[in-house]
Amino acid sequence: MKATQKFVRTSARKLRLIAKAVRGQKAETALNNLRFMEKRAALPLYKTLFSAVANARAKGITQSDLVINKIDIGEGPTYKRWRAVSRGSAHSIMKRTSHINIELKEKDNGTKS
């Protein structure tokens, strides 16, 4: 069960901070934590995780059985812009983007072979 979101208009550094907080949690717990975080970067992570859970439900796996296996935050392309300043000069503005990859797995129910 995977979900990917590309070209998110938030820097990878800000997204990694939020991803670190929910990595390894149950999917239900992570969704609740992301919903109430006050960081703007939590919203794209919430949407991507919700999409991964929906993909798992389509395969017949319940939400309570899912655990976050892997969250990868990669850097996307940087949009280069500029801002006019005095004396005809310009300062550059880097508008960074990122890619989110989330992979879920079914939690082990304690069965040993």
Secondary structure as a PSIPRED ss2 file (coil, helix, strand):
# PSIPRED VFORMAT (PSIPRED V4.0)

   1 M C   1.000  0.000  0.000
   2 K E   0.000  0.000  1.000
   3 A E   0.000  0.000  1.000
   4 T E   0.000  0.000  1.000
   5 Q E   0.000  0.000  1.000
   6 K E   0.000  0.000  1.000
   7 F E   0.000  0.000  1.000
   8 V E   0.000  0.000  1.000
   9 R C   1.000  0.000  0.000
  10 T C   1.000  0.000  0.000
  11 S C   1.000  0.000  0.000
  12 A H   0.000  1.000  0.000
  13 R H   0.000  1.000  0.000
  14 K H   0.000  1.000  0.000
  15 L H   0.000  1.000  0.000
  16 R H   0.000  1.000  0.000
  17 L H   0.000  1.000  0.000
  18 I H   0.000  1.000  0.000
  19 A H   0.000  1.000  0.000
  20 K H   0.000  1.000  0.000
  21 A H   0.000  1.000  0.000
  22 V H   0.000  1.000  0.000
  23 R C   1.000  0.000  0.000
  24 G C   1.000  0.000  0.000
  25 Q C   1.000  0.000  0.000
  26 K E   0.000  0.000  1.000
  27 A H   0.000  1.000  0.000
  28 E H   0.000  1.000  0.000
  29 T H   0.000  1.000  0.000
  30 A H   0.000  1.000  0.000
  31 L H   0.000  1.000  0.000
  32 N H   0.000  1.000  0.000
  33 N H   0.000  1.000  0.000
  34 L H   0.000  1.000  0.000
  35 R H   0.000  1.000  0.000
  36 F H   0.000  1.000  0.000
  37 M C   1.000  0.000  0.000
  38 E C   1.000  0.000  0.000
  39 K C   1.000  0.000  0.000
  40 R C   1.000  0.000  0.000
  41 A C   1.000  0.000  0.000
  42 A H   0.000  1.000  0.000
  43 L H   0.000  1.000  0.000
  44 P H   0.000  1.000  0.000
  45 L H   0.000  1.000  0.000
  46 Y H   0.000  1.000  0.000
  47 K H   0.000  1.000  0.000
  48 T H   0.000  1.000  0.000
  49 L H   0.000  1.000  0.000
  50 F H   0.000  1.000  0.000
  51 S H   0.000  1.000  0.000
  52 A H   0.000  1.000  0.000
  53 V H   0.000  1.000  0.000
  54 A H   0.000  1.000  0.000
  55 N H   0.000  1.000  0.000
  56 A H   0.000  1.000  0.000
  57 R H   0.000  1.000  0.000
  58 A H   0.000  1.000  0.000
  59 K C   1.000  0.000  0.000
  60 G C   1.000  0.000  0.000
  61 I C   1.000  0.000  0.000
  62 T C   1.000  0.000  0.000
  63 Q H   0.000  1.000  0.000
  64 S H   0.000  1.000  0.000
  65 D H   0.000  1.000  0.000
  66 L E   0.000  0.000  1.000
  67 V E   0.000  0.000  1.000
  68 I E   0.000  0.000  1.000
  69 N E   0.000  0.000  1.000
  70 K E   0.000  0.000  1.000
  71 I E   0.000  0.000  1.000
  72 D E   0.000  0.000  1.000
  73 I E   0.000  0.000  1.000
  74 G E   0.000  0.000  1.000
  75 E E   0.000  0.000  1.000
  76 G E   0.000  0.000  1.000
  77 P E   0.000  0.000  1.000
  78 T E   0.000  0.000  1.000
  79 Y E   0.000  0.000  1.000
  80 K E   0.000  0.000  1.000
  81 R E   0.000  0.000  1.000
  82 W E   0.000  0.000  1.000
  83 R E   0.000  0.000  1.000
  84 A E   0.000  0.000  1.000
  85 V C   1.000  0.000  0.000
  86 S H   0.000  1.000  0.000
  87 R H   0.000  1.000  0.000
  88 G H   0.000  1.000  0.000
  89 S C   1.000  0.000  0.000
  90 A E   0.000  0.000  1.000
  91 H E   0.000  0.000  1.000
  92 S E   0.000  0.000  1.000
  93 I E   0.000  0.000  1.000
  94 M E   0.000  0.000  1.000
  95 K E   0.000  0.000  1.000
  96 R E   0.000  0.000  1.000
  97 T E   0.000  0.000  1.000
  98 S E   0.000  0.000  1.000
  99 H E   0.000  0.000  1.000
 100 I E   0.000  0.000  1.000
 101 N E   0.000  0.000  1.000
 102 I E   0.000  0.000  1.000
 103 E E   0.000  0.000  1.000
 104 L E   0.000  0.000  1.000
 105 K E   0.000  0.000  1.000
 106 E E   0.000  0.000  1.000
 107 K C   1.000  0.000  0.000
 108 D C   1.000  0.000  0.000
 109 N C   1.000  0.000  0.000
 110 G C   1.000  0.000  0.000
 111 T C   1.000  0.000  0.000
 112 K C   1.000  0.000  0.000
 113 S C   1.000  0.000  0.000
